[in-house]
Amino acid sequence: MLRLSVNKDEYLMVGKDVRITFLGGNDRSLKLMIDAPREVNVARGKAIEKRAAEREPVIENDCFC
């Protein structure tokens, strides 16, 4: 894992095709711009987790007594 500190308007390159630009932020959030080809799937972590939770079957009374 890589942890970086960046300044406003700095960018990171992921491979040759994906550019992530830091636009600024405050204490609660930050703003990024992601420039990637259409073939690259970009998804927010919360959306991925929500979809995974929706796919999991709901088991009532999950007890192995």
PDB file of N, CA, C, O and CB in Angstrom:
ATOM      1  N   MET A   1       0.853  -1.174   0.000  1.00  0.00           N
ATOM      2  CA  MET A   1       0.000   0.000   0.000  1.00  0.00           C
ATOM      3  C   MET A   1       0.896   1.234   0.000  1.00  0.00           C
ATOM      4  O   MET A   1       1.948   1.258   0.639  1.00  0.00           O
ATOM      5  CB  MET A   1      -0.969   0.000   1.226  1.00  0.00           C
ATOM      6  N   LEU A   2       0.467   2.235  -0.715  1.00  0.00           N
ATOM      7  CA  LEU A   2       1.214   3.482  -0.835  1.00  0.00           C
ATOM      8  C   LEU A   2       0.397   4.603  -0.214  1.00  0.00           C
ATOM      9  O   LEU A   2      -0.780   4.765  -0.537  1.00  0.00           O
ATOM     10  CB  LEU A   2       1.550   3.797  -2.321  1.00  0.00           C
ATOM     11  N   ARG A   3       1.003   5.371   0.668  1.00  0.00           N
ATOM     12  CA  ARG A   3       0.318   6.506   1.294  1.00  0.00           C
ATOM     13  C   ARG A   3       1.107   7.765   0.941  1.00  0.00           C
ATOM     14  O   ARG A   3       2.313   7.842   1.172  1.00  0.00           O
ATOM     15  CB  ARG A   3       0.196   6.324   2.865  1.00  0.00           C
ATOM     16  N   LEU A   4       0.406   8.749   0.377  1.00  0.00           N
ATOM     17  CA  LEU A   4       1.056   9.963  -0.093  1.00  0.00           C
ATOM     18  C   LEU A   4       0.373  11.211   0.450  1.00  0.00           C
ATOM     19  O   LEU A   4      -0.808  11.187   0.799  1.00  0.00           O
ATOM     20  CB  LEU A   4       1.068   9.997  -1.611  1.00  0.00           C
ATOM     21  N   SER A   5       1.117  12.277   0.514  1.00  0.00           N
ATOM     22  CA  SER A   5       0.563  13.604   0.759  1.00  0.00           C
ATOM     23  C   SER A   5       0.704  14.364  -0.550  1.00  0.00           C
ATOM     24  O   SER A   5       1.775  14.376  -1.157  1.00  0.00           O
ATOM     25  CB  SER A   5       1.292  14.350   1.961  1.00  0.00           C
ATOM     26  N   VAL A   6      -0.377  14.996  -0.981  1.00  0.00           N
ATOM     27  CA  VAL A   6      -0.339  15.735  -2.237  1.00  0.00           C
ATOM     28  C   VAL A   6      -0.877  17.141  -2.029  1.00  0.00           C
ATOM     29  O   VAL A   6      -1.648  17.394  -1.104  1.00  0.00           O
ATOM     30  CB  VAL A   6      -1.145  15.005  -3.327  1.00  0.00           C
ATOM     31  N   ASN A   7      -0.471  18.028  -2.881  1.00  0.00           N
ATOM     32  CA  ASN A   7      -0.964  19.401  -2.861  1.00  0.00           C
ATOM     33  C   ASN A   7      -2.047  19.559  -3.914  1.00  0.00           C
ATOM     34  O   ASN A   7      -2.171  18.737  -4.821  1.00  0.00           O
ATOM     35  CB  ASN A   7       0.185  20.411  -3.101  1.00  0.00           C
ATOM     36  N   LYS A   8      -2.831  20.627  -3.784  1.00  0.00           N
ATOM     37  CA  LYS A   8      -3.877  20.911  -4.748  1.00  0.00           C
ATOM     38  C   LYS A   8      -3.289  20.962  -6.156  1.00  0.00           C
ATOM     39  O   LYS A   8      -2.212  21.512  -6.383  1.00  0.00           O
ATOM     40  CB  LYS A   8      -4.585  22.232  -4.407  1.00  0.00           C
ATOM     41  N   ASP A   9      -4.027  20.372  -7.089  1.00  0.00           N
ATOM     42  CA  ASP A   9      -3.680  20.311  -8.503  1.00  0.00           C
ATOM     43  C   ASP A   9      -2.508  19.374  -8.825  1.00  0.00           C
ATOM     44  O   ASP A   9      -2.084  19.305  -9.979  1.00  0.00           O
ATOM     45  CB  ASP A   9      -3.357  21.683  -8.985  1.00  0.00           C
ATOM     46  N   GLU A  10      -1.984  18.663  -7.843  1.00  0.00           N
ATOM     47  CA  GLU A  10      -1.009  17.617  -8.153  1.00  0.00           C
ATOM     48  C   GLU A  10      -1.770  16.401  -8.663  1.00  0.00           C
ATOM     49  O   GLU A  10      -2.966  16.257  -8.408  1.00  0.00           O
ATOM     50  CB  GLU A  10      -0.135  17.254  -6.899  1.00  0.00           C
ATOM     51  N   TYR A  11      -1.080  15.537  -9.376  1.00  0.00           N
ATOM     52  CA  TYR A  11      -1.750  14.346  -9.884  1.00  0.00           C
ATOM     53  C   TYR A  11      -0.877  13.119  -9.710  1.00  0.00           C
ATOM     54  O   TYR A  11       0.338  13.209  -9.533  1.00  0.00           O
ATOM     55  CB  TYR A  11      -2.117  14.524 -11.353  1.00  0.00           C
ATOM     56  N   LEU A  12      -1.530  11.976  -9.764  1.00  0.00           N
ATOM     57  CA  LEU A  12      -0.874  10.676  -9.706  1.00  0.00           C
ATOM     58  C   LEU A  12      -1.208   9.932 -10.980  1.00  0.00           C
ATOM     59  O   LEU A  12      -2.323  10.041 -11.491  1.00  0.00           O
ATOM     60  CB  LEU A  12      -1.312   9.865  -8.447  1.00  0.00           C
ATOM     61  N   MET A  13      -0.262   9.184 -11.494  1.00  0.00           N
ATOM     62  CA  MET A  13      -0.508   8.339 -12.658  1.00  0.00           C
ATOM     63  C   MET A  13      -0.553   6.889 -12.194  1.00  0.00           C
ATOM     64  O   MET A  13       0.313   6.442 -11.442  1.00  0.00           O
ATOM     65  CB  MET A  13       0.590   8.546 -13.755  1.00  0.00           C
ATOM     66  N   VAL A  14      -1.562   6.164 -12.644  1.00  0.00           N
ATOM     67  CA  VAL A  14      -1.685   4.738 -12.396  1.00  0.00           C
ATOM     68  C   VAL A  14      -1.526   4.073 -13.758  1.00  0.00           C
ATOM     69  O   VAL A  14      -2.416   4.145 -14.605  1.00  0.00           O
ATOM     70  CB  VAL A  14      -3.068   4.361 -11.699  1.00  0.00           C
ATOM     71  N   GLY A  15      -0.407   3.440 -13.951  1.00  0.00           N
ATOM     72  CA  GLY A  15      -0.102   2.926 -15.285  1.00  0.00           C
ATOM     73  C   GLY A  15       0.114   4.103 -16.235  1.00  0.00           C
ATOM     74  O   GLY A  15       0.506   5.192 -15.817  1.00  0.00           O
ATOM     75  N   LYS A  16      -0.148   3.864 -17.512  1.00  0.00           N
ATOM     76  CA  LYS A  16       0.020   4.915 -18.512  1.00  0.00           C
ATOM     77  C   LYS A  16      -1.274   5.650 -18.818  1.00  0.00           C
ATOM     78  O   LYS A  16      -1.250   6.711 -19.442  1.00  0.00           O
ATOM     79  CB  LYS A  16       0.575   4.332 -19.778  1.00  0.00           C
ATOM     80  N   ASP A  17      -2.426   5.088 -18.378  1.00  0.00           N
ATOM     81  CA  ASP A  17      -3.715   5.591 -18.840  1.00  0.00           C
ATOM     82  C   ASP A  17      -4.586   6.262 -17.781  1.00  0.00           C
ATOM     83  O   ASP A  17      -5.536   6.960 -18.136  1.00  0.00           O
ATOM     84  CB  ASP A  17      -4.466   4.486 -19.427  1.00  0.00           C
ATOM     85  N   VAL A  18      -4.298   6.075 -16.508  1.00  0.00           N
ATOM     86  CA  VAL A  18      -5.182   6.592 -15.460  1.00  0.00           C
ATOM     87  C   VAL A  18      -4.480   7.727 -14.717  1.00  0.00           C
ATOM     88  O   VAL A  18      -3.388   7.560 -14.175  1.00  0.00           O
ATOM     89  CB  VAL A  18      -5.594   5.461 -14.470  1.00  0.00           C
ATOM     90  N   ARG A  19      -5.138   8.882 -14.708  1.00  0.00           N
ATOM     91  CA  ARG A  19      -4.596  10.058 -14.033  1.00  0.00           C
ATOM     92  C   ARG A  19      -5.571  10.483 -12.942  1.00  0.00           C
ATOM     93  O   ARG A  19      -6.756  10.687 -13.209  1.00  0.00           O
ATOM     94  CB  ARG A  19      -4.341  11.226 -15.042  1.00  0.00           C
ATOM     95  N   ILE A  20      -5.074  10.615 -11.710  1.00  0.00           N
ATOM     96  CA  ILE A  20      -5.900  11.030 -10.570  1.00  0.00           C
ATOM     97  C   ILE A  20      -5.377  12.384 -10.112  1.00  0.00           C
ATOM     98  O   ILE A  20      -4.228  12.504  -9.687  1.00  0.00           O
ATOM     99  CB  ILE A  20      -5.864   9.965  -9.393  1.00  0.00           C
ATOM    100  N   THR A  21      -6.231  13.406 -10.200  1.00  0.00           N
ATOM    101  CA  THR A  21      -5.847  14.770  -9.832  1.00  0.00           C
ATOM    102  C   THR A  21      -6.550  15.157  -8.545  1.00  0.00           C
ATOM    103  O   THR A  21      -7.762  14.980  -8.421  1.00  0.00           O
ATOM    104  CB  THR A  21      -6.189  15.774 -10.963  1.00  0.00           C
ATOM    105  N   PHE A  22      -5.803  15.682  -7.590  1.00  0.00           N
ATOM    106  CA  PHE A  22      -6.344  16.164  -6.328  1.00  0.00           C
ATOM    107  C   PHE A  22      -6.796  17.603  -6.525  1.00  0.00           C
ATOM    108  O   PHE A  22      -5.986  18.476  -6.838  1.00  0.00           O
ATOM    109  CB  PHE A  22      -5.292  16.054  -5.178  1.00  0.00           C
ATOM    110  N   LEU A  23      -8.103  17.852  -6.340  1.00  0.00           N
ATOM    111  CA  LEU A  23      -8.662  19.185  -6.590  1.00  0.00           C
ATOM    112  C   LEU A  23      -8.778  20.042  -5.342  1.00  0.00           C
ATOM    113  O   LEU A  23      -9.000  21.248  -5.446  1.00  0.00           O
ATOM    114  CB  LEU A  23     -10.011  19.056  -7.217  1.00  0.00           C
ATOM    115  N   GLY A  24      -8.634  19.452  -4.169  1.00  0.00           N
ATOM    116  CA  GLY A  24      -8.740  20.197  -2.919  1.00  0.00           C
ATOM    117  C   GLY A  24      -9.637  19.457  -1.951  1.00  0.00           C
ATOM    118  O   GLY A  24     -10.074  18.340  -2.226  1.00  0.00           O
ATOM    119  N   GLY A  25      -9.907  20.071  -0.831  1.00  0.00           N
ATOM    120  CA  GLY A  25     -10.764  19.423   0.132  1.00  0.00           C
ATOM    121  C   GLY A  25     -10.839  20.211   1.425  1.00  0.00           C
ATOM    122  O   GLY A  25     -10.327  21.324   1.538  1.00  0.00           O
ATOM    123  N   ASN A  26     -11.500  19.588   2.401  1.00  0.00           N
ATOM    124  CA  ASN A  26     -11.607  20.185   3.733  1.00  0.00           C
ATOM    125  C   ASN A  26     -11.484  19.067   4.763  1.00  0.00           C
ATOM    126  O   ASN A  26     -11.007  17.980   4.436  1.00  0.00           O
ATOM    127  CB  ASN A  26     -12.961  20.969   3.905  1.00  0.00           C
ATOM    128  N   ASP A  27     -11.905  19.315   5.995  1.00  0.00           N
ATOM    129  CA  ASP A  27     -11.775  18.308   7.055  1.00  0.00           C
ATOM    130  C   ASP A  27     -12.624  17.076   6.805  1.00  0.00           C
ATOM    131  O   ASP A  27     -12.262  15.985   7.247  1.00  0.00           O
ATOM    132  CB  ASP A  27     -12.151  18.907   8.384  1.00  0.00           C
ATOM    133  N   ARG A  28     -13.738  17.218   6.113  1.00  0.00           N
ATOM    134  CA  ARG A  28     -14.682  16.103   5.941  1.00  0.00           C
ATOM    135  C   ARG A  28     -14.507  15.330   4.642  1.00  0.00           C
ATOM    136  O   ARG A  28     -14.821  14.141   4.590  1.00  0.00           O
ATOM    137  CB  ARG A  28     -16.081  16.620   6.008  1.00  0.00           C
ATOM    138  N   SER A  29     -14.020  15.968   3.609  1.00  0.00           N
ATOM    139  CA  SER A  29     -13.935  15.270   2.326  1.00  0.00           C
ATOM    140  C   SER A  29     -12.850  15.885   1.458  1.00  0.00           C
ATOM    141  O   SER A  29     -12.316  16.954   1.754  1.00  0.00           O
ATOM    142  CB  SER A  29     -15.286  15.309   1.596  1.00  0.00           C
ATOM    143  N   LEU A  30     -12.545  15.190   0.394  1.00  0.00           N
ATOM    144  CA  LEU A  30     -11.623  15.735  -0.586  1.00  0.00           C
ATOM    145  C   LEU A  30     -12.193  15.489  -1.966  1.00  0.00           C
ATOM    146  O   LEU A  30     -13.064  14.638  -2.149  1.00  0.00           O
ATOM    147  CB  LEU A  30     -10.211  15.110  -0.445  1.00  0.00           C
ATOM    148  N   LYS A  31     -11.708  16.223  -2.916  1.00  0.00           N
ATOM    149  CA  LYS A  31     -12.221  16.115  -4.278  1.00  0.00           C
ATOM    150  C   LYS A  31     -11.112  15.620  -5.193  1.00  0.00           C
ATOM    151  O   LYS A  31      -9.999  16.147  -5.208  1.00  0.00           O
ATOM    152  CB  LYS A  31     -12.779  17.475  -4.774  1.00  0.00           C
ATOM    153  N   LEU A  32     -11.454  14.595  -5.952  1.00  0.00           N
ATOM    154  CA  LEU A  32     -10.531  14.004  -6.908  1.00  0.00           C
ATOM    155  C   LEU A  32     -11.141  14.047  -8.290  1.00  0.00           C
ATOM    156  O   LEU A  32     -12.363  14.005  -8.437  1.00  0.00           O
ATOM    157  CB  LEU A  32     -10.176  12.562  -6.516  1.00  0.00           C
ATOM    158  N   MET A  33     -10.316  14.129  -9.284  1.00  0.00           N
ATOM    159  CA  MET A  33     -10.759  13.965 -10.660  1.00  0.00           C
ATOM    160  C   MET A  33      -9.999  12.760 -11.207  1.00  0.00           C
ATOM    161  O   MET A  33      -8.771  12.702 -11.128  1.00  0.00           O
ATOM    162  CB  MET A  33     -10.508  15.275 -11.531  1.00  0.00           C
ATOM    163  N   ILE A  34     -10.730  11.807 -11.757  1.00  0.00           N
ATOM    164  CA  ILE A  34     -10.108  10.606 -12.291  1.00  0.00           C
ATOM    165  C   ILE A  34     -10.314  10.586 -13.793  1.00  0.00           C
ATOM    166  O   ILE A  34     -11.447  10.585 -14.276  1.00  0.00           O
ATOM    167  CB  ILE A  34     -10.687   9.325 -11.631  1.00  0.00           C
ATOM    168  N   ASP A  35      -9.237  10.571 -14.511  1.00  0.00           N
ATOM    169  CA  ASP A  35      -9.276  10.515 -15.972  1.00  0.00           C
ATOM    170  C   ASP A  35      -8.789   9.132 -16.374  1.00  0.00           C
ATOM    171  O   ASP A  35      -7.607   8.815 -16.244  1.00  0.00           O
ATOM    172  CB  ASP A  35      -8.397  11.656 -16.633  1.00  0.00           C
ATOM    173  N   ALA A  36      -9.716   8.312 -16.864  1.00  0.00           N
ATOM    174  CA  ALA A  36      -9.389   6.929 -17.216  1.00  0.00           C
ATOM    175  C   ALA A  36     -10.146   6.541 -18.483  1.00  0.00           C
ATOM    176  O   ALA A  36     -11.207   7.096 -18.771  1.00  0.00           O
ATOM    177  CB  ALA A  36      -9.736   5.956 -16.047  1.00  0.00           C
ATOM    178  N   PRO A  37      -9.608   5.600 -19.232  1.00  0.00           N
ATOM    179  CA  PRO A  37     -10.320   5.108 -20.414  1.00  0.00           C
ATOM    180  C   PRO A  37     -11.631   4.440 -20.010  1.00  0.00           C
ATOM    181  O   PRO A  37     -11.775   3.977 -18.878  1.00  0.00           O
ATOM    182  CB  PRO A  37      -9.439   4.120 -21.205  1.00  0.00           C
ATOM    183  N   ARG A  38     -12.573   4.392 -20.927  1.00  0.00           N
ATOM    184  CA  ARG A  38     -13.874   3.775 -20.657  1.00  0.00           C
ATOM    185  C   ARG A  38     -13.758   2.313 -20.243  1.00  0.00           C
ATOM    186  O   ARG A  38     -14.614   1.806 -19.519  1.00  0.00           O
ATOM    187  CB  ARG A  38     -14.758   3.882 -21.878  1.00  0.00           C
ATOM    188  N   GLU A  39     -12.723   1.639 -20.688  1.00  0.00           N
ATOM    189  CA  GLU A  39     -12.557   0.229 -20.381  1.00  0.00           C
ATOM    190  C   GLU A  39     -12.184  -0.009 -18.922  1.00  0.00           C
ATOM    191  O   GLU A  39     -12.314  -1.129 -18.428  1.00  0.00           O
ATOM    192  CB  GLU A  39     -11.509  -0.369 -21.278  1.00  0.00           C
ATOM    193  N   VAL A  40     -11.720   1.030 -18.227  1.00  0.00           N
ATOM    194  CA  VAL A  40     -11.304   0.904 -16.834  1.00  0.00           C
ATOM    195  C   VAL A  40     -12.507   1.163 -15.935  1.00  0.00           C
ATOM    196  O   VAL A  40     -13.127   2.225 -15.999  1.00  0.00           O
ATOM    197  CB  VAL A  40     -10.141   1.887 -16.504  1.00  0.00           C
ATOM    198  N   ASN A  41     -12.827   0.194 -15.108  1.00  0.00           N
ATOM    199  CA  ASN A  41     -13.943   0.319 -14.183  1.00  0.00           C
ATOM    200  C   ASN A  41     -13.494   1.117 -12.963  1.00  0.00           C
ATOM    201  O   ASN A  41     -12.564   0.714 -12.264  1.00  0.00           O
ATOM    202  CB  ASN A  41     -14.480  -1.078 -13.766  1.00  0.00           C
ATOM    203  N   VAL A  42     -14.149   2.245 -12.705  1.00  0.00           N
ATOM    204  CA  VAL A  42     -13.868   3.066 -11.537  1.00  0.00           C
ATOM    205  C   VAL A  42     -15.134   3.070 -10.683  1.00  0.00           C
ATOM    206  O   VAL A  42     -16.195   3.490 -11.144  1.00  0.00           O
ATOM    207  CB  VAL A  42     -13.430   4.533 -11.941  1.00  0.00           C
ATOM    208  N   ALA A  43     -15.023   2.606  -9.446  1.00  0.00           N
ATOM    209  CA  ALA A  43     -16.194   2.522  -8.573  1.00  0.00           C
ATOM    210  C   ALA A  43     -15.821   2.954  -7.166  1.00  0.00           C
ATOM    211  O   ALA A  43     -14.716   2.689  -6.693  1.00  0.00           O
ATOM    212  CB  ALA A  43     -16.772   1.092  -8.561  1.00  0.00           C
ATOM    213  N   ARG A  44     -16.748   3.615  -6.510  1.00  0.00           N
ATOM    214  CA  ARG A  44     -16.571   4.029  -5.124  1.00  0.00           C
ATOM    215  C   ARG A  44     -16.660   2.803  -4.222  1.00  0.00           C
ATOM    216  O   ARG A  44     -17.485   1.920  -4.459  1.00  0.00           O
ATOM    217  CB  ARG A  44     -17.630   5.092  -4.721  1.00  0.00           C
ATOM    218  N   GLY A  45     -15.828   2.740  -3.199  1.00  0.00           N
ATOM    219  CA  GLY A  45     -15.808   1.605  -2.282  1.00  0.00           C
ATOM    220  C   GLY A  45     -17.160   1.323  -1.653  1.00  0.00           C
ATOM    221  O   GLY A  45     -17.545   0.163  -1.508  1.00  0.00           O
ATOM    222  N   LYS A  46     -17.892   2.377  -1.273  1.00  0.00           N
ATOM    223  CA  LYS A  46     -19.214   2.187  -0.662  1.00  0.00           C
ATOM    224  C   LYS A  46     -20.172   1.492  -1.623  1.00  0.00           C
ATOM    225  O   LYS A  46     -20.973   0.658  -1.201  1.00  0.00           O
ATOM    226  CB  LYS A  46     -19.801   3.536  -0.225  1.00  0.00           C
ATOM    227  N   ALA A  47     -20.100   1.825  -2.899  1.00  0.00           N
ATOM    228  CA  ALA A  47     -20.977   1.204  -3.888  1.00  0.00           C
ATOM    229  C   ALA A  47     -20.645  -0.283  -4.050  1.00  0.00           C
ATOM    230  O   ALA A  47     -21.545  -1.114  -4.173  1.00  0.00           O
ATOM    231  CB  ALA A  47     -20.857   1.929  -5.242  1.00  0.00           C
ATOM    232  N   ILE A  48     -19.363  -0.609  -4.049  1.00  0.00           N
ATOM    233  CA  ILE A  48     -18.950  -2.005  -4.167  1.00  0.00           C
ATOM    234  C   ILE A  48     -19.441  -2.804  -2.961  1.00  0.00           C
ATOM    235  O   ILE A  48     -19.966  -3.907  -3.115  1.00  0.00           O
ATOM    236  CB  ILE A  48     -17.413  -2.109  -4.294  1.00  0.00           C
ATOM    237  N   GLU A  49     -19.271  -2.249  -1.765  1.00  0.00           N
ATOM    238  CA  GLU A  49     -19.702  -2.930  -0.542  1.00  0.00           C
ATOM    239  C   GLU A  49     -21.215  -3.105  -0.504  1.00  0.00           C
ATOM    240  O   GLU A  49     -21.709  -4.147  -0.072  1.00  0.00           O
ATOM    241  CB  GLU A  49     -19.238  -2.154   0.688  1.00  0.00           C
ATOM    242  N   LYS A  50     -21.951  -2.094  -0.952  1.00  0.00           N
ATOM    243  CA  LYS A  50     -23.412  -2.183  -0.965  1.00  0.00           C
ATOM    244  C   LYS A  50     -23.881  -3.280  -1.909  1.00  0.00           C
ATOM    245  O   LYS A  50     -24.762  -4.066  -1.561  1.00  0.00           O
ATOM    246  CB  LYS A  50     -24.028  -0.840  -1.371  1.00  0.00           C
ATOM    247  N   ARG A  51     -23.299  -3.337  -3.096  1.00  0.00           N
ATOM    248  CA  ARG A  51     -23.676  -4.387  -4.045  1.00  0.00           C
ATOM    249  C   ARG A  51     -23.352  -5.773  -3.499  1.00  0.00           C
ATOM    250  O   ARG A  51     -24.133  -6.708  -3.676  1.00  0.00           O
ATOM    251  CB  ARG A  51     -22.964  -4.174  -5.383  1.00  0.00           C
ATOM    252  N   ALA A  52     -22.217  -5.909  -2.843  1.00  0.00           N
ATOM    253  CA  ALA A  52     -21.831  -7.205  -2.269  1.00  0.00           C
ATOM    254  C   ALA A  52     -22.807  -7.611  -1.170  1.00  0.00           C
ATOM    255  O   ALA A  52     -23.175  -8.781  -1.069  1.00  0.00           O
ATOM    256  CB  ALA A  52     -20.391  -7.148  -1.709  1.00  0.00           C
ATOM    257  N   ALA A  53     -23.227  -6.651  -0.347  1.00  0.00           N
ATOM    258  CA  ALA A  53     -24.169  -6.949   0.732  1.00  0.00           C
ATOM    259  C   ALA A  53     -25.531  -7.348   0.177  1.00  0.00           C
ATOM    260  O   ALA A  53     -26.211  -8.199   0.751  1.00  0.00           O
ATOM    261  CB  ALA A  53     -24.314  -5.743   1.663  1.00  0.00           C
ATOM    262  N   GLU A  54     -25.929  -6.743  -0.928  1.00  0.00           N
ATOM    263  CA  GLU A  54     -27.223  -7.071  -1.538  1.00  0.00           C
ATOM    264  C   GLU A  54     -27.217  -8.472  -2.126  1.00  0.00           C
ATOM    265  O   GLU A  54     -28.266  -9.112  -2.203  1.00  0.00           O
ATOM    266  CB  GLU A  54     -27.576  -6.053  -2.625  1.00  0.00           C
ATOM    267  N   ARG A  55     -26.057  -8.960  -2.540  1.00  0.00           N
ATOM    268  CA  ARG A  55     -25.950 -10.295  -3.127  1.00  0.00           C
ATOM    269  C   ARG A  55     -25.934 -11.404  -2.080  1.00  0.00           C
ATOM    270  O   ARG A  55     -26.301 -12.542  -2.373  1.00  0.00           O
ATOM    271  CB  ARG A  55     -24.704 -10.383  -3.971  1.00  0.00           C
ATOM    272  N   GLU A  56     -25.509 -11.076  -0.857  1.00  0.00           N
ATOM    273  CA  GLU A  56     -25.423 -12.088   0.195  1.00  0.00           C
ATOM    274  C   GLU A  56     -26.816 -12.515   0.628  1.00  0.00           C
ATOM    275  O   GLU A  56     -27.680 -11.669   0.857  1.00  0.00           O
ATOM    276  CB  GLU A  56     -24.627 -11.556   1.403  1.00  0.00           C
ATOM    277  N   PRO A  57     -27.042 -13.815   0.741  1.00  0.00           N
ATOM    278  CA  PRO A  57     -28.361 -14.268   1.199  1.00  0.00           C
ATOM    279  C   PRO A  57     -28.566 -13.924   2.673  1.00  0.00           C
ATOM    280  O   PRO A  57     -27.639 -13.984   3.480  1.00  0.00           O
ATOM    281  CB  PRO A  57     -28.519 -15.789   0.981  1.00  0.00           C
ATOM    282  N   VAL A  58     -29.786 -13.569   2.993  1.00  0.00           N
ATOM    283  CA  VAL A  58     -30.128 -13.269   4.371  1.00  0.00           C
ATOM    284  C   VAL A  58     -30.507 -14.566   5.060  1.00  0.00           C
ATOM    285  O   VAL A  58     -31.444 -15.247   4.641  1.00  0.00           O
ATOM    286  CB  VAL A  58     -31.279 -12.229   4.458  1.00  0.00           C
ATOM    287  N   ILE A  59     -29.782 -14.910   6.113  1.00  0.00           N
ATOM    288  CA  ILE A  59     -30.053 -16.145   6.849  1.00  0.00           C
ATOM    289  C   ILE A  59     -30.663 -15.763   8.195  1.00  0.00           C
ATOM    290  O   ILE A  59     -30.030 -15.109   9.023  1.00  0.00           O
ATOM    291  CB  ILE A  59     -28.746 -17.004   7.039  1.00  0.00           C
ATOM    292  N   GLU A  60     -31.894 -16.185   8.384  1.00  0.00           N
ATOM    293  CA  GLU A  60     -32.571 -15.908   9.644  1.00  0.00           C
ATOM    294  C   GLU A  60     -32.250 -17.015  10.634  1.00  0.00           C
ATOM    295  O   GLU A  60     -32.118 -18.180  10.260  1.00  0.00           O
ATOM    296  CB  GLU A  60     -34.103 -15.780   9.439  1.00  0.00           C
ATOM    297  N   ASN A  61     -32.126 -16.641  11.893  1.00  0.00           N
ATOM    298  CA  ASN A  61     -31.871 -17.604  12.959  1.00  0.00           C
ATOM    299  C   ASN A  61     -30.610 -18.416  12.672  1.00  0.00           C
ATOM    300  O   ASN A  61     -30.638 -19.646  12.714  1.00  0.00           O
ATOM    301  CB  ASN A  61     -33.073 -18.539  13.132  1.00  0.00           C
ATOM    302  N   ASP A  62     -29.538 -17.752  12.391  1.00  0.00           N
ATOM    303  CA  ASP A  62     -28.282 -18.418  12.067  1.00  0.00           C
ATOM    304  C   ASP A  62     -27.658 -18.958  13.344  1.00  0.00           C
ATOM    305  O   ASP A  62     -26.738 -18.352  13.894  1.00  0.00           O
ATOM    306  CB  ASP A  62     -27.309 -17.453  11.344  1.00  0.00           C
ATOM    307  N   CYS A  63     -28.149 -20.082  13.809  1.00  0.00           N
ATOM    308  CA  CYS A  63     -27.697 -20.659  15.057  1.00  0.00           C
ATOM    309  C   CYS A  63     -27.339 -22.129  14.845  1.00  0.00           C
ATOM    310  O   CYS A  63     -28.119 -22.897  14.282  1.00  0.00           O
ATOM    311  CB  CYS A  63     -28.773 -20.508  16.147  1.00  0.00           C
ATOM    312  N   PHE A  64     -26.181 -22.493  15.293  1.00  0.00           N
ATOM    313  CA  PHE A  64     -25.742 -23.889  15.161  1.00  0.00           C
ATOM    314  C   PHE A  64     -25.792 -24.567  16.525  1.00  0.00           C
ATOM    315  O   PHE A  64     -24.810 -25.165  16.966  1.00  0.00           O
ATOM    316  CB  PHE A  64     -24.304 -23.970  14.564  1.00  0.00           C
ATOM    317  N   CYS A  65     -26.938 -24.470  17.185  1.00  0.00           N
ATOM    318  CA  CYS A  65     -27.102 -25.037  18.535  1.00  0.00           C
ATOM    319  C   CYS A  65     -27.358 -26.521  18.495  1.00  0.00           C
ATOM    320  O   CYS A  65     -27.518 -27.148  19.542  1.00  0.00           O
ATOM    321  CB  CYS A  65     -28.238 -24.351  19.266  1.00  0.00           C
TER     322      CYS A  65
END
